[in-house]
Amino acid sequence: MEQTRAEPRLLVPALRPFYDALEPLSWLLVRCAAGLILAVHGWGKVAQGAGAYEPAFVKMGYQNPTALIWFICFVELVGGIGIALG
């Protein structure tokens, strides 16, 4: 069975050359947006420090959450930058 992929309907058909020119950059835009959003959230946690988040983690049932909080900060910050860089 042969699968055919239908072309997506264009929002503004007159802009087809513009859409075709920017299509190769679409995944770059998605990666940068997602990665930088994560990195900004990670940097916010680093700037406030683990102490700002400890009460919430203790309320969730973690006994000594400081190491976990710093790990989460690291993953968000470095992971976000890594995603943005591709």
C-alpha positions in Angstrom: 0.0 0.0 0.0 1.5 3.3 -1.0 1.3 6.1 1.4 0.8 9.6 0.1 1.6 12.6 2.2 -0.7 15.5 1.6 0.7 19.0 1.5 -0.4 21.1 4.4 -2.9 23.8 3.6 -1.1 27.2 3.7 -2.5 29.9 6.0 -1.7 32.6 3.4 -1.1 30.9 0.0 0.6 33.9 -1.5 3.4 33.5 1.0 4.4 30.1 -0.3 8.0 31.3 -1.3 8.4 32.7 2.2 7.2 29.5 3.8 9.5 27.4 1.6 12.5 29.6 2.4 12.0 29.3 6.2 11.0 25.6 6.3 14.6 24.4 6.9 14.9 26.7 9.9 11.7 25.5 11.6 13.4 22.8 13.8 16.1 25.3 14.7 13.4 27.7 16.0 11.7 24.9 18.0 14.9 23.7 19.5 16.0 27.2 20.5 12.6 28.1 22.0 12.3 24.9 24.0 16.0 24.9 25.1 16.1 28.6 26.1 12.9 28.3 28.1 14.4 25.4 30.0 17.7 27.3 30.5 15.9 30.4 31.8 13.9 28.4 34.3 17.1 26.6 35.4 18.9 29.9 35.8 16.1 31.3 37.9 16.5 28.3 40.3 20.2 28.8 40.5 19.8 32.5 41.2 17.3 31.9 44.0 19.3 29.0 45.5 18.1 25.7 46.8 16.8 27.2 50.0 13.9 28.9 48.2 12.6 25.5 47.0 13.3 23.3 50.0 10.0 24.0 51.8 8.0 22.8 48.7 10.0 19.7 48.4 9.8 18.9 52.1 6.0 19.3 51.8 6.1 16.7 48.9 7.8 14.3 51.2 11.5 14.6 50.5 13.6 14.6 53.7 16.8 16.3 52.5 16.0 17.7 49.0 19.0 20.1 48.6 21.0 17.7 46.3 17.9 16.9 44.3 17.1 20.6 43.8 20.7 21.4 42.6 20.5 18.4 40.3 17.2 19.7 38.8 18.8 23.2 38.4 21.8 21.6 36.6 19.6 19.5 34.3 17.3 22.5 33.4 20.2 24.9 32.8 22.7 22.7 31.0 20.1 20.5 29.3 18.3 23.6 28.0 21.5 25.0 26.6 22.3 21.6 25.1 18.9 21.4 23.4 19.2 24.9 22.1 22.6 24.2 20.6 21.3 21.0 19.0 
